[in-house]
Amino acid sequence: MIKIRGIVWSLHPLFAVIMLMSVLTGYFIELLTLFTLVLIHEIGHVAAARGFGWTVRAVRLLPFGGVAEMEEEPGAPSAEEAVVALAGPLQNVWMGAAAWALGHFGLMDSAAAAYIAEANAILVLFNMLPIYPLDGGRLLKVALSFSFNYYKALQGSVVVGMALSVLMVGYSIYPLFFGGGVHANLLAVGFFLLASNWTQRRNLPFVFVRFLMHRDRVAVRRITQGAHARPIVVTAGQSIWSTVRLFLREQYHLVYVMEERGKIVRVLPEQRIIEGYLAGDRAVSDLFR
């Protein structure tokens, strides 16, 4: 674990185990190359995040990418999160293309060039799987947030991630039923991803509260842009919790409170709804007092 310019860089234990195995099996140079590719992949994420003014606290390196802890993510626009997520795989794209070109024109050993190009291709394809915390999982959450409220987007990305993680684990042990061996590396990665998504599922309420606490940034951004507020219609007896779950990530909301006869009795800005929720869930009508 080292700290460089305020960012703590560390190796995930899974990576350390694989490095030890590579030494024992004589594949240390190949793993060192993979480590370099993963490191540059993460530097791409960090550079993009800092370019948007995000605060990056820590980066954990994994055999297939890494996990960056960024303070500004909850209130960031969807476009920024998508760019930061893509910045890592794009590093592997240019490195793979460069290795292929050098090998093709005889400027690099063909075997080494093929290995680097293939490793980069695998990193890109694997990281683009829609499984949290992979880059594809983050992009899935961004995509879902354009069509669904943010709470459903969080739930949907976790459900997809858990389902695909289970499939990965199943695929890794599938050969056992036909007299083959287990894909140990894939099994370990599958369990890691499954555990990550299970933890993310348990943390959804906390993640959503962080989202609500950063809504003021969305409000300022949308109002500055002169965007129209998106209305949400609720009944007076509806709970504040069920109301905040209707918020869209990139929209500013005005909440229209309707009585039983269909008459609008109050219009509340979303900040008032959030303040009411953080003070304790109750009926929307209680905010009138």
C-alpha positions in Angstrom: 0.0 0.0 0.0 1.4 3.4 -1.0 0.1 6.9 -1.1 0.8 9.2 -4.1 -0.7 12.7 -4.3 -3.3 12.0 -1.8 -4.4 8.7 -3.4 -3.9 5.4 -1.6 -2.9 2.6 -4.0 -3.2 -1.0 -2.9 -3.3 -4.5 -4.3 -6.4 -6.5 -3.7 -5.6 -9.8 -1.8 -6.8 -11.7 -4.9 -4.2 -10.1 -7.0 -1.5 -10.9 -4.5 -2.5 -14.5 -4.4 -2.4 -14.7 -8.2 1.0 -13.1 -8.2 2.3 -15.7 -5.8 0.9 -18.5 -8.0 2.6 -17.0 -11.1 6.0 -17.1 -9.4 5.5 -20.7 -8.5 4.3 -21.7 -12.0 6.8 -19.6 -13.9 4.5 -17.0 -15.4 5.7 -14.0 -13.4 6.7 -11.9 -16.5 3.2 -12.4 -18.0 1.6 -11.3 -14.7 3.9 -8.4 -14.4 2.8 -7.3 -17.9 -0.9 -7.7 -16.8 -0.2 -5.7 -13.7 1.2 -2.8 -15.8 -1.8 -2.9 -18.1 -4.2 -2.8 -15.1 -2.2 0.0 -13.5 -2.5 2.1 -16.7 -6.2 1.2 -16.9 -6.7 2.7 -13.4 -4.6 5.7 -14.2 -7.0 6.4 -17.0 -9.9 6.4 -14.5 -8.0 8.6 -12.0 -7.0 11.2 -14.7 -10.6 11.5 -16.0 -12.0 11.8 -12.5 -9.6 14.5 -11.5 -10.2 16.2 -14.8 -13.8 16.6 -13.6 -12.7 17.8 -10.2 -13.5 14.6 -8.4 -11.6 13.7 -5.3 -10.1 10.2 -5.6 -9.3 8.8 -2.2 -8.1 5.3 -3.0 -7.6 2.7 -5.7 -7.5 -1.0 -5.2 -5.9 -3.0 -8.1 -7.6 -6.2 -9.1 -6.4 -8.8 -11.7 -9.1 -7.5 -14.1 -9.1 -3.8 -13.3 -9.6 -1.9 -10.1 -11.9 -0.1 -7.7 -11.6 3.6 -7.2 -13.1 5.4 -4.2 -14.3 8.8 -5.4 -15.9 11.4 -3.2 -17.7 13.4 -5.9 -19.4 10.5 -7.6 -22.8 10.7 -5.9 -23.6 14.2 -7.2 -21.8 14.0 -10.5 -23.8 14.2 -13.8 -24.4 10.9 -15.5 -22.2 11.9 -18.5 -19.2 12.5 -16.2 -19.6 9.1 -14.5 -19.9 7.4 -18.0 -16.7 9.2 -19.2 -14.8 8.2 -16.0 -16.0 4.6 -16.4 -14.9 4.5 -20.1 -11.5 6.1 -19.4 -10.1 2.8 -18.1 -11.0 0.5 -21.0 -10.0 3.2 -23.5 -6.4 2.9 -22.2 -6.5 -0.9 -23.0 -7.9 -0.1 -26.5 -4.9 2.1 -27.4 -2.3 -0.2 -25.8 -3.7 -3.2 -27.6 -3.8 -1.4 -30.9 -0.3 -0.1 -30.4 1.0 -3.6 -29.6 -0.7 -5.1 -32.6 0.7 -2.4 -34.9 4.2 -2.8 -33.5 4.1 -6.6 -34.0 2.5 -6.3 -37.4 5.3 -4.0 -38.7 8.1 -6.0 -37.1 9.0 -3.4 -34.5 8.3 -5.7 -31.6 8.6 -9.4 -31.0 5.4 -11.0 -32.5 4.7 -13.3 -29.6 5.0 -10.5 -27.0 2.9 -8.2 -29.2 0.2 -10.8 -29.5 0.2 -11.4 -25.8 -0.2 -7.7 -25.0 -2.9 -7.2 -27.6 -4.8 -10.2 -26.4 -4.4 -9.3 -22.7 -5.8 -5.8 -23.4 -8.7 -7.2 -25.4 -9.6 -9.5 -22.5 -9.4 -6.7 -20.0 -11.7 -4.5 -22.2 -14.2 -7.3 -22.8 -14.2 -8.4 -19.2 -14.5 -4.9 -17.7 -17.4 -4.0 -20.0 -19.5 -6.8 -18.5 -22.5 -5.2 -16.8 -21.5 -6.4 -13.3 -20.7 -4.0 -10.4 -18.0 -2.9 -9.7 -16.7 -3.4 -13.2 -16.9 -0.5 -15.6 -19.7 -2.1 -17.5 -21.7 -2.3 -14.2 -21.3 1.5 -13.7 -22.3 2.1 -17.3 -25.4 -0.1 -16.8 -26.4 2.0 -13.8 -25.9 5.2 -15.8 -28.0 3.8 -18.7 -30.8 2.7 -16.4 -30.9 6.1 -14.7 -32.0 7.6 -18.0 -35.1 5.4 -18.1 -35.9 4.7 -14.5 -35.9 6.5 -11.2 -32.5 6.4 -9.5 -33.6 3.9 -6.8 -34.7 1.4 -9.5 -31.5 2.0 -11.4 -29.5 1.1 -8.4 -31.6 -2.0 -7.8 -31.6 -3.1 -11.4 -27.8 -2.8 -11.7 -27.3 -4.9 -8.6 -29.8 -7.6 -9.7 -28.1 -7.9 -13.1 -24.7 -8.0 -11.5 -25.7 -10.7 -9.0 -27.3 -12.8 -11.7 -24.3 -12.6 -14.0 -22.0 -13.4 -11.1 -23.9 -16.5 -10.3 -23.7 -17.5 -14.0 -20.0 -17.0 -13.9 -19.6 -19.2 -10.9 -21.8 -21.8 -12.5 -19.8 -21.7 -15.7 -16.5 -22.1 -13.8 -17.6 -25.4 -12.1 -19.6 -26.7 -15.1 -16.8 -28.9 -16.4 -16.9 -30.9 -13.1 -20.1 -32.6 -14.2 -18.4 -33.9 -17.3 -15.1 -35.1 -15.7 -13.2 -31.9 -16.3 -11.6 -29.5 -13.9 -12.7 -26.2 -12.3 -11.7 -22.9 -13.8 -10.2 -21.7 -10.6 -9.4 -18.1 -11.6 -12.9 -17.6 -13.0 -14.4 -19.1 -9.9 -12.5 -16.8 -7.6 -13.4 -13.7 -9.7 -17.1 -14.9 -9.9 -17.3 -15.2 -6.1 -15.6 -11.8 -5.7 -18.1 -10.1 -8.0 -21.0 -11.9 -6.3 -19.8 -10.8 -2.9 -19.3 -7.2 -4.2 -22.9 -7.1 -5.5 -24.3 -8.7 -2.4 -22.6 -6.0 -0.3 -23.8 -3.3 -2.7 -27.3 -4.6 -2.3 -27.1 -4.3 1.5 -25.7 -0.8 1.1 -28.4 0.4 -1.3 -30.2 2.5 1.4 -26.9 4.2 2.3 -26.0 4.8 -1.3 -29.5 6.3 -2.0 -29.2 8.6 1.0 -25.9 9.8 -0.3 -27.6 10.5 -3.6 -30.3 12.5 -1.8 -27.8 14.5 0.2 -26.1 15.6 -3.1 -29.4 16.6 -4.8 -28.6 20.3 -4.2 -25.9 20.0 -6.9 -28.5 18.7 -9.4 -30.9 21.5 -8.5 -28.2 24.2 -9.0 -27.1 22.6 -12.3 -30.6 22.3 -13.7 -31.8 25.7 -12.6 -28.6 27.3 -14.0 -29.2 25.6 -17.3 -32.8 27.0 -17.3 -34.2 23.5 -17.5 -37.9 22.8 -16.7 -38.7 21.1 -13.4 -40.2 17.6 -13.8 -43.4 17.3 -11.8 -44.2 14.4 -9.5 -47.8 13.9 -8.4 -48.4 12.2 -5.0 -51.3 11.9 -2.6 -51.2 13.8 0.7 -51.1 10.5 2.6 -48.3 9.0 0.6 -45.0 8.5 2.5 -42.0 10.7 2.0 -39.9 7.6 1.5 -42.0 6.4 -1.5 -41.9 9.9 -2.9 -38.1 10.4 -2.9 -37.8 7.0 -4.6 -39.4 8.5 -7.6 -36.6 11.1 -8.1 -34.7 10.8 -11.4 -31.0 11.4 -11.4 -30.7 14.1 -14.0 -34.0 15.9 -13.3 -35.1 18.6 -10.8 -38.5 17.9 -9.4 -41.5 19.8 -8.1 -43.8 17.6 -6.0 -47.6 18.2 -6.5 -49.6 17.0 -3.6 -53.1 16.0 -4.5 -56.1 15.4 -2.3 -58.6 12.6 -2.7 -60.9 14.6 -5.0 -58.0 15.3 -7.4 -57.3 18.8 -6.3 -53.7 20.0 -6.0 -53.4 21.4 -2.5 -49.7 22.1 -2.3 -46.6 22.2 -4.5 -43.3 21.4 -2.7 -39.8 21.7 -4.1 -37.8 18.5 -3.9 -35.4 20.0 -1.3 -38.4 20.2 1.2 -39.2 16.5 0.6 -35.6 15.5 1.1 -35.3 17.6 4.3 -38.5 15.9 5.6 -37.2 12.4 4.8 -33.9 13.0 6.5 -35.8 14.2 9.6 -37.8 11.0 9.7 -40.1 9.2 7.3 -43.8 10.2 7.5 -46.7 11.3 5.3 -46.2 14.0 2.8 -49.1 16.0 4.4 -47.0 16.3 7.6 -44.7 18.7 5.7 -47.5 21.2 5.5 -47.3 21.9 9.3 
